[in-house]
Amino acid sequence: MSTQLKILVGIIFTLLTCIPLAAVAVGDLGHDIGIVPKTQETGMDKRAADLAGRQIEVGADLFGQYCFSCHGAKGEGIPQVAPAINRKDLLDGRREKQVGWSGSVQGFLQDTISAGRPIQSRPDLYAAHMPTWSQEYGGPLRPDQIDALVAFVMNWQSTAPEVNAWPPPGTPQPTMTPGPSPTPAPQQAGVNPTCLNIPSQYAGVKSPYQFNDAAVIAAGKQTYDDKCSACHGAQGQGDGPAAAALNPKPANFTDKAFMQGLPVDCQFYRISEGVTGTGMPPWKALGADTIWKVLIYERSFSGVQ
């Protein structure tokens, strides 16, 4: 093949390669180069929208797993438990300015979800403590999951209603209407149904601590008060401020019969992986040591070891 023919073939192949690249460029950058009208979506716009949609779907699933028990299924809030987050002042930036936040709404939501609220803003209004949710602070969620939750909440921005979540002290507040009592789960030979087939990595695990170790119990109480009491109650009776919104209700750790049907390895599994079909989320990210301390504190309510 002559040199001229080789050059011609090379030019042809180069052109053939450039054609699809040019098509992609037109589809993605058409607005910038004036080929695609501003009113028409580019390929890049469509892919970005698809990605945002998937992120919102993930956030919706996470919200239903972790957040609804305090903030309501649609973010409407639960009286005496936690404020509405599907509300205009929070999502248009007014609330952030009110509290002195200088960043974006997204940043405020991300920070609040990640780090929680160590001190309650208005304990006279809402009893639930906002726990830390990011793994960075000892919670169960990865950074991408935090971002998905933020995207889901921000998705309410255009339709969020005006809700006064922070009325002046002394303002009469609506009371919560309890939901229907759930049908108790069937028991088999006194063992909780969730304990009948636990994964092999949890079966038979034993506590590294003594159940009467005062230091362990104290450490477990600290974590329990921060992350568990909103649902399970300060005294472990399953009557925390968020319990009324849950069906089935949170476990009552003072119930000896229930605790006798909840072997230690099964309780460790339930805390680590959560309980499907309930408001109990997985807390594996806390680490085994912290989970054991919480477990021992929870069992101290009934004395069942």
C-alpha positions as CSV (number, residue, x, y, z in Angstrom):
1,M,0.0,0.0,0.0
2,S,1.4,3.4,-1.0
3,T,2.1,6.1,1.5
4,Q,-0.6,8.3,0.0
5,L,-3.2,5.5,0.3
6,K,-2.2,4.9,3.9
7,I,-2.7,8.6,4.7
8,L,-6.1,8.5,3.0
9,V,-7.2,5.5,5.0
10,G,-6.0,7.1,8.2
11,I,-7.9,10.3,7.4
12,I,-11.1,8.2,6.7
13,F,-10.8,6.3,10.0
14,T,-10.2,9.6,11.8
15,L,-13.3,11.1,10.3
16,L,-15.3,8.0,11.2
17,T,-14.1,8.3,14.8
18,C,-14.9,12.0,15.0
19,I,-18.5,11.6,13.7
20,P,-19.9,9.8,16.8
21,L,-17.8,12.0,19.1
22,A,-19.3,15.1,17.3
23,A,-22.8,13.7,17.7
24,V,-22.2,13.2,21.5
25,A,-20.8,16.7,21.7
26,V,-23.8,18.2,20.0
27,G,-26.1,16.2,22.3
28,D,-24.3,17.2,25.4
29,L,-23.0,20.7,24.6
30,G,-25.6,21.9,22.2
31,H,-26.7,24.8,24.3
32,D,-23.1,26.0,24.6
33,I,-22.4,25.9,20.9
34,G,-25.8,27.2,19.9
35,I,-27.0,24.1,18.0
36,V,-29.6,22.9,20.5
37,P,-32.3,25.4,21.6
38,K,-32.3,26.5,25.2
39,T,-35.7,25.0,25.7
40,Q,-34.6,21.5,24.5
41,E,-32.9,19.1,26.8
42,T,-29.4,17.9,25.9
43,G,-28.2,14.4,26.4
44,M,-26.2,15.6,29.4
45,D,-29.3,17.2,30.9
46,K,-31.2,14.0,30.5
47,R,-28.5,11.9,32.1
48,A,-28.2,14.4,35.0
49,A,-32.0,14.3,35.5
50,D,-32.0,10.5,35.5
51,L,-29.1,10.4,38.0
52,A,-31.0,12.9,40.3
53,G,-34.1,10.8,40.0
54,R,-32.3,7.7,41.1
55,Q,-30.7,9.6,44.0
56,I,-34.1,10.8,45.2
57,E,-35.5,7.3,45.0
58,V,-32.6,6.1,47.2
59,G,-33.3,9.0,49.6
60,A,-37.0,8.1,49.7
61,D,-36.1,4.5,50.7
62,L,-33.7,5.7,53.4
63,F,-36.3,8.2,54.7
64,G,-38.8,5.5,55.1
65,Q,-36.3,3.3,56.9
66,Y,-34.7,5.9,59.3
67,C,-36.7,9.1,59.5
68,F,-40.5,8.6,59.2
69,S,-40.9,7.4,62.8
70,C,-40.1,10.9,64.1
71,H,-40.8,13.3,61.1
72,G,-43.8,11.5,59.6
73,A,-44.2,9.5,56.4
74,K,-44.3,12.7,54.2
75,G,-42.1,14.9,56.4
76,E,-45.2,16.5,57.9
77,G,-43.8,16.1,61.5
78,I,-45.4,14.4,64.5
79,P,-46.8,16.5,67.3
80,Q,-44.7,16.4,70.5
81,V,-42.1,14.2,68.7
82,A,-40.3,16.1,66.0
83,P,-40.9,19.1,63.7
84,A,-42.1,19.0,60.1
85,I,-39.3,19.1,57.6
86,N,-41.6,19.3,54.5
87,R,-42.2,23.0,55.0
88,K,-41.4,26.1,53.0
89,D,-39.4,28.1,55.5
90,L,-36.9,25.3,55.9
91,L,-36.5,24.7,52.2
92,D,-36.4,28.3,51.0
93,G,-33.7,29.4,53.4
94,R,-35.7,31.5,55.9
95,R,-35.1,29.1,58.8
96,E,-31.4,28.9,58.1
97,K,-31.1,32.7,58.2
98,Q,-33.1,32.7,61.4
99,V,-30.7,30.5,63.2
100,G,-27.6,32.2,61.8
101,W,-26.6,29.6,59.2
102,S,-24.5,31.2,56.5
103,G,-24.3,28.3,54.0
104,S,-26.8,26.8,51.6
105,V,-30.0,25.0,52.5
106,Q,-28.5,21.7,51.2
107,G,-25.5,22.3,53.5
108,F,-27.7,22.9,56.5
109,L,-29.7,19.7,55.9
110,Q,-26.5,17.7,55.3
111,D,-24.9,19.0,58.5
112,T,-28.0,18.4,60.6
113,I,-28.6,14.9,59.3
114,S,-24.9,13.9,59.6
115,A,-24.1,15.3,63.0
116,G,-27.6,15.3,64.6
117,R,-28.7,17.7,67.3
118,P,-26.7,17.1,70.6
119,I,-28.9,19.7,72.3
120,Q,-32.6,20.0,71.6
121,S,-33.8,23.3,70.1
122,R,-37.2,23.3,71.7
123,P,-37.7,20.5,74.3
124,D,-41.0,22.2,75.2
125,L,-42.3,21.3,71.7
126,Y,-40.5,18.1,70.6
127,A,-39.3,15.3,72.8
128,A,-37.2,13.3,70.2
129,H,-33.5,13.7,70.1
130,M,-32.0,14.0,66.6
131,P,-29.3,11.4,66.5
132,T,-26.1,11.4,64.4
133,W,-26.7,9.5,61.2
134,S,-23.4,9.8,59.4
135,Q,-20.7,7.2,59.8
136,E,-18.3,10.1,60.4
137,Y,-20.0,10.7,63.7
138,G,-20.8,7.1,64.6
139,G,-24.1,6.7,62.7
140,P,-25.1,4.0,60.2
141,L,-25.1,6.0,56.9
142,R,-22.4,6.5,54.3
143,P,-21.8,10.0,52.8
144,D,-23.6,9.1,49.6
145,Q,-26.6,8.0,51.6
146,I,-26.7,11.3,53.5
147,D,-26.6,13.1,50.1
148,A,-29.5,11.0,48.9
149,L,-31.6,11.9,51.9
150,V,-30.8,15.6,51.3
151,A,-31.8,15.2,47.7
152,F,-35.1,13.6,48.7
153,V,-36.0,16.3,51.2
154,M,-35.0,19.1,48.8
155,N,-37.4,17.5,46.3
156,W,-40.2,18.9,48.4
157,Q,-39.0,22.4,47.8
158,S,-41.4,23.5,45.1
159,T,-44.6,22.2,46.9
160,A,-43.7,22.6,50.5
161,P,-46.5,24.1,52.6
162,E,-46.2,27.0,55.1
163,V,-45.9,25.4,58.5
164,N,-45.1,27.2,61.7
165,A,-42.9,24.5,63.3
166,W,-41.4,26.9,65.9
167,P,-44.3,28.8,67.6
168,P,-43.5,31.0,70.6
169,P,-43.3,29.2,74.0
170,G,-46.7,28.7,75.6
171,T,-48.5,28.3,72.3
172,P,-51.1,25.4,72.5
173,Q,-49.9,22.4,70.5
174,P,-51.9,19.7,68.8
175,T,-51.8,16.3,70.5
176,M,-50.8,13.1,68.8
177,T,-53.5,10.5,67.9
178,P,-52.2,7.0,68.7
179,G,-52.3,4.5,65.9
180,P,-54.0,1.1,66.1
181,S,-52.4,-1.4,68.3
182,P,-50.5,-4.0,66.3
183,T,-51.3,-7.7,66.5
184,P,-48.5,-9.4,68.6
185,A,-46.1,-11.5,66.5
186,P,-46.6,-15.2,67.0
187,Q,-44.1,-17.0,69.2
188,Q,-42.6,-20.4,68.7
189,A,-41.4,-22.2,71.8
190,G,-41.0,-18.8,73.6
191,V,-38.5,-17.5,71.0
192,N,-39.0,-14.3,69.1
193,P,-39.7,-15.1,65.5
194,T,-36.8,-12.9,64.3
195,C,-34.5,-15.2,66.2
196,L,-35.4,-18.5,64.6
197,N,-33.0,-18.2,61.6
198,I,-30.3,-15.6,62.3
199,P,-27.3,-15.5,60.0
200,S,-24.4,-17.7,60.8
201,Q,-22.0,-14.8,61.6
202,Y,-24.3,-13.9,64.5
203,A,-25.4,-17.2,65.7
204,G,-23.8,-18.1,69.1
205,V,-21.9,-14.8,69.6
206,K,-21.2,-14.1,73.2
207,S,-20.7,-10.8,75.1
208,P,-17.0,-9.9,75.8
209,Y,-18.3,-8.1,78.9
210,Q,-19.9,-9.2,82.2
211,F,-23.5,-8.2,82.4
212,N,-23.1,-6.5,85.8
213,D,-20.1,-4.4,84.8
214,A,-21.1,-0.9,86.0
215,A,-18.7,0.9,83.6
216,V,-20.1,-1.0,80.6
217,I,-23.7,-0.3,81.6
218,A,-22.9,3.4,82.0
219,A,-21.3,3.5,78.5
220,G,-24.2,1.6,77.1
221,K,-26.7,4.1,78.7
222,Q,-24.9,7.0,77.1
223,T,-25.3,5.6,73.6
224,Y,-28.8,4.3,74.4
225,D,-30.0,7.8,75.5
226,D,-28.6,9.4,72.4
227,K,-29.7,6.9,69.8
228,C,-32.4,4.5,71.2
229,S,-34.5,6.3,73.8
230,A,-36.6,8.2,71.2
231,C,-38.3,5.0,70.3
232,H,-37.7,2.6,73.1
233,G,-38.2,5.1,75.9
234,A,-35.9,6.4,78.6
235,Q,-36.7,3.4,80.9
236,G,-36.8,0.9,78.0
237,Q,-40.5,0.4,78.1
238,G,-41.0,0.9,74.4
239,D,-42.8,4.2,75.0
240,G,-40.4,6.8,73.6
241,P,-41.9,9.9,72.0
242,A,-41.6,8.4,68.6
243,A,-43.2,5.1,69.6
244,A,-46.8,6.2,69.0
245,A,-46.1,6.6,65.3
246,L,-44.6,3.1,64.9
247,N,-46.5,-0.1,64.1
248,P,-45.3,-2.5,65.3
249,K,-44.2,-0.8,68.5
250,P,-40.6,-0.7,69.7
251,A,-39.4,-3.5,71.9
252,N,-40.2,-3.2,75.6
253,F,-36.9,-4.2,77.4
254,T,-38.6,-4.4,80.8
255,D,-40.8,-7.3,79.6
256,K,-39.1,-10.3,81.1
257,A,-41.0,-12.8,78.9
258,F,-40.1,-10.9,75.8
259,M,-36.4,-10.7,76.8
260,Q,-36.3,-14.4,77.7
261,G,-37.4,-15.1,74.1
262,L,-34.7,-12.8,72.8
263,P,-31.3,-14.6,73.1
264,V,-28.2,-12.5,73.4
265,D,-26.9,-13.4,69.9
266,C,-30.3,-12.6,68.4
267,Q,-30.4,-9.2,70.1
268,F,-26.9,-8.4,68.9
269,Y,-28.0,-9.4,65.4
270,R,-31.2,-7.2,65.6
271,I,-29.3,-4.1,66.8
272,S,-26.6,-4.6,64.1
273,E,-28.8,-5.3,61.1
274,G,-32.1,-3.8,62.1
275,V,-35.5,-5.5,62.0
276,T,-37.3,-5.8,58.7
277,G,-40.9,-4.4,58.7
278,T,-40.4,-2.2,61.7
279,G,-38.9,1.2,62.5
280,M,-35.7,-0.4,63.8
281,P,-32.8,0.6,61.6
282,P,-29.4,-1.2,61.4
283,W,-26.7,0.2,63.7
284,K,-23.8,-1.9,62.6
285,A,-21.8,1.2,61.9
286,L,-21.6,1.8,65.7
287,G,-19.1,-1.0,65.9
288,A,-19.4,-4.3,67.9
289,D,-18.0,-2.9,71.1
290,T,-20.6,-0.1,71.3
291,I,-23.4,-2.5,70.3
292,W,-22.4,-4.9,73.1
293,K,-22.5,-2.1,75.7
294,V,-25.9,-0.9,74.5
295,L,-27.2,-4.5,74.5
296,I,-26.0,-5.0,78.1
297,Y,-27.7,-1.8,79.2
298,E,-30.9,-2.8,77.5
299,R,-30.9,-6.2,79.2
300,S,-30.3,-4.5,82.6
301,F,-33.9,-3.1,82.4
302,S,-35.3,-6.7,82.8
303,G,-32.4,-8.3,84.5
304,V,-32.5,-11.2,82.0
305,Q,-29.0,-12.1,80.9
